[in-house]
Amino acid sequence: MIVCAPSAVLYAEPELMAEQVDEVLYGEEVEITAEQSGFYKIKTDYGYEGWSIKQYFFEKLHDPAFMVKVPFADLLFDGKNYYHAPITLPFGSRVDVGFGHDERYGFIVLPSKRIYYIHKKHIRPIASPKPAAEQETRESIAATALSYLGAQYRWGGRTPAGVDCSGLCFNAYRFNGLSIWRDADISRSPAVKPIPLSQAQRGDLLYFEGHMAVYLGGTEFVHASAAEGAVCIGSTGDEALMQKFLTAGTVF
């Protein structure tokens, strides 16, 4: 099954007032493991589990080859005008796009079999699990994380409408073909090796007590800060935060 809503909240329990534990994006694949009271219990392709509303999930038609690369991209019912209300997909959504003779738009067939159109400049190929050269990948991880600057902090969020600290770091890696655990727990990410802060390079991860960030180099990192209410630039000179620093981590 795949997500067929712009995003679908994962709840800790099958009820709307339960804790939000994650958010899955359009086109991401999930496994259905249980059903209760209008909810599916799902397991994501990265191992996270939670409950979400049944109507957001459909059988996959095709394997998506592209992802949305802008904060939000509109799917237009008629690719030749903008007059109809669009479906808006967040950054990271996975889409199967076909191409005809239109210079601007590709087309997407939804599970309902209705055809929508997406601007070609709003998508890029999904990153290979074997990413590019190390330095290029490091720069891309940092750039992805920085693209969320100003997005509000949202517990369990994974979109530019709201993202938490681990969601930010997870997306920065996932969208560049690398896998880390969804939470701020280095022990759950076997591919991430602990290193001293003095050895950290741009694109590495910084782990704090209950928090994580993407290191930018020098004294700077980017993180989704609950205290600031947004994704912002932090500093290793922040004594209060650095009292909670645990380790840096690298996959390279």
C-alpha positions in Angstrom: 0.0 0.0 0.0 1.1 3.6 -0.5 0.1 6.9 1.0 -2.4 8.7 -1.3 -2.9 11.9 0.8 -0.4 14.7 0.8 0.7 13.5 4.2 -0.8 11.1 6.7 -0.3 11.4 10.5 0.8 8.3 12.4 -0.8 8.2 15.8 0.4 6.1 18.8 -3.1 4.7 19.1 -6.1 4.4 16.7 -7.7 7.6 17.7 -7.4 11.2 16.6 -6.5 12.6 20.0 -3.6 10.1 20.5 0.1 11.3 20.3 1.4 12.1 16.8 4.5 9.8 16.4 5.3 10.4 12.7 4.0 11.6 9.4 4.3 9.7 6.1 4.3 11.4 2.8 2.4 10.9 -0.5 3.8 7.9 -2.4 5.7 6.4 0.5 5.1 2.6 0.8 3.8 1.0 4.0 2.8 -2.4 5.3 -0.7 -2.8 6.8 -0.4 -4.9 10.0 -3.8 -4.4 11.7 -7.1 -2.6 11.3 -9.3 -1.0 14.0 -12.1 1.6 14.2 -11.4 3.2 10.8 -7.6 3.1 11.2 -4.9 1.0 9.8 -1.8 0.0 11.9 1.1 0.5 9.5 4.8 -0.2 9.3 6.8 2.2 7.2 9.6 1.1 4.9 12.0 2.5 7.4 10.6 0.5 10.3 8.5 3.0 12.1 5.0 2.0 13.3 1.8 3.8 14.1 -1.9 4.1 13.3 -3.4 6.2 10.5 -6.7 6.9 8.9 -7.7 4.1 6.4 -8.8 6.3 3.6 -5.3 7.7 3.1 -3.9 4.4 1.7 -4.4 2.6 -1.6 -2.8 -0.2 -3.6 0.3 0.9 -5.5 -0.2 1.3 -9.2 3.5 1.9 -10.2 6.8 2.4 -8.5 7.5 6.1 -8.1 10.7 7.3 -9.8 10.5 11.0 -8.8 10.1 13.1 -5.7 8.9 16.6 -5.1 11.9 18.9 -4.6 10.2 22.2 -3.7 8.5 22.9 -0.3 5.1 22.4 -1.9 4.0 21.3 -5.4 0.5 21.6 -6.9 -1.0 18.8 -8.8 -3.3 20.5 -11.4 -6.4 18.8 -12.8 -5.8 20.7 -16.1 -2.1 21.3 -16.8 -3.0 24.1 -19.2 -4.5 26.5 -16.6 -4.5 27.1 -12.8 -8.2 27.7 -12.3 -9.1 24.4 -10.6 -8.3 23.7 -7.0 -5.1 21.7 -6.8 -3.9 18.8 -4.7 -0.7 20.1 -2.9 2.1 17.7 -2.1 4.9 18.5 0.3 8.7 18.2 -0.3 9.7 14.6 -0.4 6.5 13.2 -1.8 7.1 10.3 -4.2 5.4 10.4 -7.5 5.2 8.3 -10.7 5.4 10.9 -13.5 4.8 10.3 -17.2 5.9 12.7 -19.9 4.3 13.7 -23.1 4.9 16.6 -25.4 4.1 19.4 -22.9 7.2 21.5 -22.2 6.2 22.4 -18.6 4.2 19.5 -17.2 4.4 15.8 -16.6 1.3 13.8 -15.7 0.4 11.6 -12.7 -2.4 9.0 -12.6 -3.9 8.9 -9.1 -5.4 5.6 -7.6 -8.8 7.1 -8.6 -7.5 6.9 -12.2 -7.9 10.7 -12.5 -5.0 12.4 -14.2 -3.2 15.4 -12.7 -0.3 17.4 -13.9 2.9 18.5 -12.1 5.4 21.1 -13.2 8.7 19.4 -14.3 10.7 21.9 -12.3 9.1 20.8 -9.1 10.4 17.2 -9.2 13.7 15.3 -9.4 14.6 11.6 -9.6 14.5 9.8 -6.3 18.1 9.5 -4.9 19.7 6.1 -5.4 20.5 4.1 -2.3 24.1 4.3 -3.5 24.6 8.1 -3.3 27.0 10.3 -5.1 30.6 11.1 -4.0 31.0 11.8 -0.3 31.5 15.6 -0.5 28.7 16.0 -2.9 26.4 14.0 -0.6 27.5 16.0 2.4 26.7 19.3 0.7 23.3 17.9 -0.5 22.4 16.8 3.1 23.2 20.2 4.5 21.3 21.9 1.7 18.2 19.7 2.2 18.2 20.5 5.9 18.7 24.2 5.3 15.8 24.2 2.9 13.5 23.9 5.9 14.7 27.1 7.6 11.8 28.9 9.1 9.4 25.9 9.0 7.6 25.7 12.3 8.4 23.0 14.9 5.9 20.2 15.0 6.2 17.1 17.1 6.2 14.1 14.8 6.2 16.3 11.7 8.1 15.6 8.4 6.9 18.4 6.1 7.7 22.1 5.5 4.4 22.8 7.2 5.9 21.5 10.4 8.9 19.3 11.3 10.6 18.0 14.5 14.3 17.6 15.1 14.6 14.0 14.1 12.2 14.4 11.2 14.4 17.1 9.8 17.6 15.0 10.0 15.8 11.9 8.8 14.5 13.7 5.7 17.9 15.3 5.0 19.4 11.8 4.8 16.4 9.9 3.2 16.0 12.3 0.4 19.7 11.8 -0.4 19.5 8.0 -0.5 20.7 7.4 3.1 18.9 5.7 5.9 19.0 6.7 9.6 16.6 6.0 12.4 13.6 8.4 12.7 14.3 9.3 16.4 17.2 11.1 18.1 18.8 7.8 19.2 22.1 7.0 17.6 22.0 3.4 19.0 19.0 2.7 16.6 21.1 3.7 13.5 23.7 1.0 12.9 25.1 2.8 9.9 25.9 5.9 12.0 29.3 5.8 13.8 29.9 7.9 16.9 32.7 10.4 16.5 34.1 13.3 18.5 32.7 16.7 17.7 36.2 17.7 16.7 36.0 15.2 13.8 32.6 16.1 12.6 32.2 17.4 9.0 29.5 19.2 7.1 26.4 17.0 6.8 27.2 14.8 9.9 24.8 14.5 12.7 24.9 15.9 16.2 23.1 14.1 19.0 21.9 15.7 22.2 19.7 14.3 25.0 16.4 13.9 23.2 17.5 16.1 20.3 19.5 16.0 17.1 20.8 18.3 14.4 22.7 18.4 11.1 26.2 19.9 11.4 27.1 22.6 9.0 30.8 23.1 10.0 32.6 25.5 12.2 30.3 26.3 15.1 27.0 26.0 13.2 24.3 23.4 12.9 20.7 23.4 11.6 18.0 22.0 13.8 14.2 22.1 14.5 14.1 23.8 17.8 11.0 23.4 20.1 12.3 26.4 22.1 12.5 28.6 19.1 9.4 27.1 17.5 11.1 26.7 14.1 13.9 25.3 12.1 16.9 27.6 12.7 20.7 27.8 12.9 22.2 26.7 16.2 25.7 27.2 17.6 28.1 24.9 19.5 28.7 28.0 21.5 25.3 27.7 23.1 26.4 26.5 26.6 22.9 25.5 27.7 22.3 23.2 24.7 25.9 21.9 24.7 25.5 20.7 28.3 23.1 18.1 26.7 25.5 17.2 23.9 26.2 13.5 23.6 28.1 12.8 20.4 28.5 13.5 16.7 27.8 10.7 14.2 28.8 10.0 10.7 27.7 7.5 8.0 30.8 8.2 5.8 
